Amino acid sequence: MSVATSSASSNGTSRASRNGTSRGLTMSQRERIRSAIRSVVVIALALICAVPLYVVVVNTFKNSGDMAADPFGLPAHPTLENYTYALENLPVVRATINTLIVTVVGVFFMVIIGALAAYGMVLKRSRLTAGIGAFLMLSFVIPGQTLLIPQYKMEAQFGLVDTLLGLIVLYLGGATFCYFLIVQYMRGLPGELFEAARLDGAGPLRIFWQIVLPLIRPILVTVVVFETMWTWNDFMTPNIYISSTEKQTLVLQVFNAMGQFSTNWPLFMTITTIALIPVFLFFIFCQKWIVAGLVAGSVKG
């Protein structure tokens, strides 16, 4: 009797489960639907964000009349006159070289200083280093605008105003941001590596260059990408400290073009596109390292 009862109950359960499955969706089907919805939303948002870039790039191949007639359409008669005029008659090449010098030199020293500071904090953990780390946190609390006047006075005192070296010195303040990203990653390194290197007779600098730097390469690349984007696109600092035309950066050229070519929008968009191309290509080339550097520190084992 009990066997018959259990058999009947199991049959009823199986029928109920089959009916529930037939009426509803399985977990895999629900997940596929959610994934499809997320993909549609992300693609729609990406297209919305891409519209301004499309308008800027497309209109660089038009003249003013064609742009006024159809600003969103493809150029009926594509032309490179805007690019030719910008490269031949405007100091775009000089501004690009200035921006490259400031960005490459500034980012290099920012990353080296930040990595060395993080290495020192990890190597010698004490109340002193903890206090220094807490003091460095103040740089994120104090607004940068409050430091403009004292910084300008210091730059003028040392003759660094209106010089590329003066810009590089100011950008070295970004080493604090590098430090905070690198130190969190570096703390995840096993301490046995440092001890083994010391037993082999390696000094602190040799350990840093030959052991630590190769191990923290992902976060270094991530920091380089972030600092490069910030330095290349910075407008406020060059606008305040640079006055000579031959020392201007690309962002300043775009700003000047906004007033100089206010009636020639295709030429203004051309200069904007020229300023965007290098950093856009750099970001596309390094984007995989951004996620890799940020995620690697949070994955154990």
Backbone torsions as a table, in degrees:
resi	resn	phi	psi	omega
1	MET	NA	-43.4	179.1
2	SER	-66.0	-36.1	178.0
3	VAL	-62.8	-42.8	179.6
4	ALA	-64.9	-38.4	179.6
5	THR	-65.8	-45.3	179.6
6	SER	-64.2	-37.6	177.7
7	SER	-63.0	-42.7	-179.8
8	ALA	-65.8	-41.2	-179.7
9	SER	-65.6	-39.1	179.3
10	SER	-66.6	-37.8	176.8
11	ASN	-63.9	-40.2	178.9
12	GLY	-65.6	-39.2	178.7
13	THR	-64.9	-43.4	-179.8
14	SER	-64.8	-38.6	178.1
15	ARG	-66.5	-39.0	-180.0
16	ALA	-65.3	-40.9	179.1
17	SER	-65.7	-39.8	178.8
18	ARG	-65.3	-39.6	179.0
19	ASN	-66.1	-39.3	178.4
20	GLY	-65.1	-39.1	179.0
21	THR	-66.8	-38.6	-178.7
22	SER	-71.2	-33.6	-179.5
23	ARG	-77.0	-42.1	-176.6
24	GLY	-100.0	-163.5	-179.8
25	LEU	-114.5	147.4	176.3
26	THR	-74.1	168.3	-179.4
27	MET	-63.6	-39.5	179.8
28	SER	-66.6	-37.5	178.2
29	GLN	-67.2	-40.7	177.6
30	ARG	-63.9	-39.8	179.7
31	GLU	-65.9	-38.7	177.3
32	ARG	-64.3	-38.3	179.2
33	ILE	-66.9	-44.2	178.0
34	ARG	-62.5	-39.9	178.4
35	SER	-63.9	-40.7	179.1
36	ALA	-64.7	-40.2	179.6
37	ILE	-65.2	-43.3	178.2
38	ARG	-61.5	-40.7	180.0
39	SER	-63.4	-42.7	179.9
40	VAL	-62.9	-43.5	-179.4
41	VAL	-64.7	-44.5	-179.1
42	VAL	-64.2	-43.4	179.0
43	ILE	-63.6	-40.8	178.7
44	ALA	-63.4	-43.3	178.5
45	LEU	-65.4	-39.0	178.9
46	ALA	-63.8	-40.4	178.5
47	LEU	-65.6	-38.3	178.6
48	ILE	-63.6	-43.5	179.5
49	CYS	-69.1	-25.9	-177.3
50	ALA	-82.4	-15.1	-177.5
51	VAL	-60.3	-48.9	178.9
52	PRO	-60.1	-40.5	178.4
53	LEU	-63.5	-40.0	177.7
54	TYR	-61.3	-44.4	-178.6
55	VAL	-63.3	-41.9	-179.0
56	VAL	-64.5	-49.1	-175.5
57	VAL	-68.1	-42.7	-177.4
58	VAL	-63.3	-39.9	-176.1
59	ASN	-76.7	-9.4	174.2
60	THR	-69.8	-18.9	179.5
61	PHE	-98.7	15.6	179.3
62	LYS	-121.3	164.4	168.2
63	ASN	-94.8	177.4	-174.9
64	SER	-62.4	-38.1	-179.9
65	GLY	-65.6	-45.4	179.4
66	ASP	-64.6	-36.7	178.7
67	MET	-67.5	-41.7	178.7
68	ALA	-64.4	-34.8	-179.2
69	ALA	-72.3	-40.7	-177.1
70	ASP	-151.9	85.2	-175.9
71	PRO	-70.0	-21.9	-176.6
72	PHE	-100.1	-11.4	-177.6
73	GLY	-86.0	164.3	176.4
74	LEU	-69.7	150.1	-177.9
75	PRO	-65.9	128.4	177.8
76	ALA	-70.5	-36.8	178.6
77	HIS	-129.8	84.0	-176.7
78	PRO	-59.2	141.0	-180.0
79	THR	-142.7	150.2	177.5
80	LEU	-107.0	16.8	-177.6
81	GLU	-62.3	-36.4	-179.5
82	ASN	-63.9	-43.5	178.8
83	TYR	-66.7	-40.9	179.6
84	THR	-63.3	-44.1	-179.7
85	TYR	-65.2	-42.9	-177.9
86	ALA	-63.9	-40.9	-177.3
87	LEU	-76.2	-29.2	-176.6
88	GLU	-90.8	-30.2	-171.6
89	ASN	-113.9	-8.8	-179.9
90	LEU	-119.1	150.7	-178.9
91	PRO	-77.2	49.4	-177.8
92	VAL	-71.1	-42.1	-179.2
93	VAL	-64.1	-44.3	178.6
94	ARG	-62.3	-41.9	179.4
95	ALA	-65.6	-36.5	178.1
96	THR	-65.2	-42.2	178.1
97	ILE	-63.6	-42.4	177.8
98	ASN	-60.6	-43.7	-179.2
99	THR	-65.9	-39.3	177.9
100	LEU	-63.1	-43.7	-179.7
101	ILE	-61.6	-49.3	-178.1
102	VAL	-63.8	-42.6	-176.4
103	THR	-69.6	-49.2	-176.2
104	VAL	-64.6	-49.9	-178.2
105	VAL	-66.7	-45.0	-178.4
106	GLY	-63.2	-46.7	-178.6
107	VAL	-66.3	-38.2	179.1
108	PHE	-58.6	-50.2	-178.2
109	PHE	-72.5	-31.5	175.3
110	MET	-60.7	-46.7	-177.6
111	VAL	-68.6	-41.1	179.7
112	ILE	-63.9	-46.2	179.9
113	ILE	-64.0	-44.0	179.4
114	GLY	-63.9	-40.4	179.4
115	ALA	-68.1	-40.9	178.0
116	LEU	-64.9	-40.6	177.4
117	ALA	-63.6	-42.9	178.7
118	ALA	-64.8	-39.9	178.5
119	TYR	-62.7	-42.1	177.8
120	GLY	-64.1	-39.4	179.3
121	MET	-65.7	-39.3	-179.0
122	VAL	-76.2	-36.6	-176.2
123	LEU	-71.8	-38.9	-178.3
124	LYS	-121.2	83.6	179.1
125	ARG	-83.8	121.6	179.7
126	SER	-157.6	179.2	177.3
127	ARG	-66.4	-32.6	178.8
128	LEU	-63.9	-49.3	-180.0
129	THR	-65.7	-35.4	176.5
130	ALA	-64.3	-39.1	177.6
131	GLY	-66.9	-37.7	177.6
132	ILE	-65.4	-41.3	177.4
133	GLY	-61.7	-40.8	177.2
134	ALA	-66.1	-36.4	178.4
135	PHE	-65.3	-38.0	179.2
136	LEU	-65.5	-23.9	177.4
137	MET	-62.1	-24.3	-179.7
138	LEU	-62.6	-25.2	180.0
139	SER	-64.3	-23.2	177.2
140	PHE	-88.7	-12.6	-178.7
141	VAL	-92.8	-37.2	-177.1
142	ILE	-79.0	123.5	177.9
143	PRO	-62.5	139.4	-179.3
144	GLY	-64.2	-27.3	-178.6
145	GLN	-65.5	-27.9	-179.7
146	THR	-71.8	-14.4	-178.2
147	LEU	-98.9	0.2	-174.4
148	LEU	-62.7	-47.2	-176.7
149	ILE	-66.3	-50.3	178.1
150	PRO	-63.6	-35.3	177.6
151	GLN	-65.6	-41.2	179.7
152	TYR	-64.8	-39.8	178.0
153	LYS	-63.3	-41.2	178.5
154	MET	-64.7	-43.7	178.8
155	GLU	-62.4	-42.2	179.5
156	ALA	-66.6	-36.2	-179.5
157	GLN	-63.4	-35.6	-179.3
158	PHE	-97.4	7.6	177.5
159	GLY	70.0	32.1	-176.8
160	LEU	-102.9	-2.3	177.2
161	VAL	-69.6	140.8	-179.2
162	ASP	62.3	37.5	175.1
163	THR	-135.4	151.6	176.6
164	LEU	-69.0	-32.4	177.1
165	LEU	-62.7	-37.5	177.4
166	GLY	-62.7	-40.0	176.2
167	LEU	-63.2	-44.0	-178.7
168	ILE	-61.3	-42.6	179.1
169	VAL	-61.5	-40.9	179.1
170	LEU	-66.3	-38.4	-179.2
171	TYR	-69.9	-17.4	178.7
172	LEU	-63.5	-17.2	173.9
173	GLY	-61.0	-21.7	176.9
174	GLY	-69.6	-7.0	177.2
175	ALA	-61.9	-25.0	178.1
176	THR	-65.0	-42.4	176.3
177	PHE	-62.5	-41.8	177.1
178	CYS	-60.4	-42.4	-178.8
179	TYR	-58.9	-47.0	-175.1
180	PHE	-67.8	-32.0	176.0
181	LEU	-73.8	-42.0	-174.8
182	ILE	-73.5	-38.7	-174.7
183	VAL	-65.2	-35.1	177.8
184	GLN	-66.4	-38.2	177.7
185	TYR	-70.6	-41.1	-175.7
186	MET	-68.7	-28.2	178.6
187	ARG	-67.2	-17.8	176.8
188	GLY	-82.7	-5.8	178.2
189	LEU	-73.4	140.1	179.3
190	PRO	-66.6	133.6	179.8
191	GLY	-66.6	-20.8	179.5
192	GLU	-61.4	-28.8	178.8
193	LEU	-63.3	-43.3	179.2
194	PHE	-66.1	-41.6	-179.2
195	GLU	-64.9	-42.8	-179.9
196	ALA	-64.4	-38.8	179.0
197	ALA	-66.7	-38.5	178.1
198	ARG	-64.9	-40.6	179.2
199	LEU	-64.0	-29.6	177.6
200	ASP	-80.9	0.6	176.7
201	GLY	92.7	9.3	179.9
202	ALA	-77.9	138.0	176.8
203	GLY	-85.5	174.1	-177.8
204	PRO	-58.2	-44.3	-178.7
205	LEU	-68.0	-37.9	178.4
206	ARG	-66.3	-39.9	176.4
207	ILE	-61.1	-40.9	-178.4
208	PHE	-64.9	-49.2	-174.5
209	TRP	-74.3	-38.3	-171.8
210	GLN	-97.4	-20.1	-176.6
211	ILE	-117.3	-52.2	-173.2
212	VAL	-70.6	-50.5	-176.3
213	LEU	-57.2	-45.5	176.8
214	PRO	-62.0	-32.2	-177.6
215	LEU	-76.2	-27.7	-178.6
216	ILE	-101.5	20.2	-177.7
217	ARG	-56.2	-42.9	-179.5
218	PRO	-57.9	-45.2	-178.5
219	ILE	-72.7	-29.0	176.3
220	LEU	-63.4	-44.1	178.9
221	VAL	-64.2	-39.9	178.1
222	THR	-61.4	-45.3	179.1
223	VAL	-63.5	-41.4	179.1
224	VAL	-60.4	-42.1	179.7
225	VAL	-63.4	-48.4	-179.1
226	PHE	-61.4	-46.6	-177.5
227	GLU	-69.2	-34.3	177.4
228	THR	-64.8	-44.4	178.3
229	MET	-61.2	-42.5	-178.2
230	TRP	-67.7	-46.4	-177.3
231	THR	-67.2	-43.2	-177.9
232	TRP	-63.6	-39.0	-174.5
233	ASN	-94.2	1.3	-177.6
234	ASP	-67.3	133.0	179.5
235	PHE	-112.0	-40.7	-171.3
236	MET	-62.9	-47.2	-176.1
237	THR	-63.5	-51.4	177.2
238	PRO	-62.5	-34.3	-178.6
239	ASN	-65.5	-31.2	-179.0
240	ILE	-84.0	-40.2	-169.3
241	TYR	-101.5	-12.0	-177.8
242	ILE	-113.7	127.9	178.1
243	SER	-122.1	-24.1	-179.2
244	SER	-76.6	139.4	-179.2
245	THR	-65.3	-38.2	-177.0
246	GLU	-72.9	-8.6	-179.9
247	LYS	-112.5	7.7	-178.7
248	GLN	-73.5	154.9	176.3
249	THR	-95.0	174.0	-177.4
250	LEU	-63.5	-38.0	-179.6
251	VAL	-63.9	-37.1	176.0
252	LEU	-66.7	-35.4	176.0
253	GLN	-62.5	-40.3	177.0
254	VAL	-63.9	-42.3	179.0
255	PHE	-63.2	-43.0	178.5
256	ASN	-65.7	-37.2	-180.0
257	ALA	-66.3	-27.9	-179.2
258	MET	-62.7	-33.7	177.1
259	GLY	-89.4	-33.0	-176.4
260	GLN	-74.6	-36.1	-176.6
261	PHE	-118.5	43.9	-177.9
262	SER	-65.7	-22.9	177.4
263	THR	-99.2	-6.2	179.5
264	ASN	-117.1	77.5	-175.4
265	TRP	-65.4	-36.1	176.5
266	PRO	-59.2	-39.5	178.8
267	LEU	-69.2	-39.7	176.8
268	PHE	-61.7	-42.5	178.1
269	MET	-67.0	-30.7	177.1
270	THR	-64.2	-45.6	178.4
271	ILE	-63.7	-38.8	176.8
272	THR	-62.0	-42.4	179.5
273	THR	-65.2	-40.8	178.1
274	ILE	-60.8	-38.1	179.0
275	ALA	-70.6	-28.4	-177.4
276	LEU	-84.6	-28.0	-172.3
277	ILE	-57.6	-51.3	-176.6
278	PRO	-60.9	-47.8	-177.1
279	VAL	-71.5	-29.1	177.1
280	PHE	-67.0	-45.9	178.0
281	LEU	-64.0	-39.1	178.1
282	PHE	-62.3	-42.7	-179.7
283	PHE	-66.9	-42.3	179.0
284	ILE	-62.2	-39.7	-179.2
285	PHE	-68.2	-33.5	-172.9
286	CYS	-107.3	5.0	-172.5
287	GLN	-63.9	-31.5	-179.9
288	LYS	-66.3	-27.6	179.7
289	TRP	-75.0	-22.8	-179.3
290	ILE	-63.9	-53.9	179.5
291	VAL	-66.0	-39.8	-179.4
292	ALA	-61.5	-42.0	-178.9
293	GLY	-70.5	-37.4	-178.6
294	LEU	-76.2	-31.8	-176.3
295	VAL	-86.9	-32.5	-173.8
296	ALA	-58.6	-34.8	-179.1
297	GLY	-70.3	-20.1	-178.2
298	SER	-97.9	-2.6	-179.8
299	VAL	-101.6	122.6	-179.7
300	LYS	-101.7	145.7	177.1
301	GLY	75.1	NA	NA
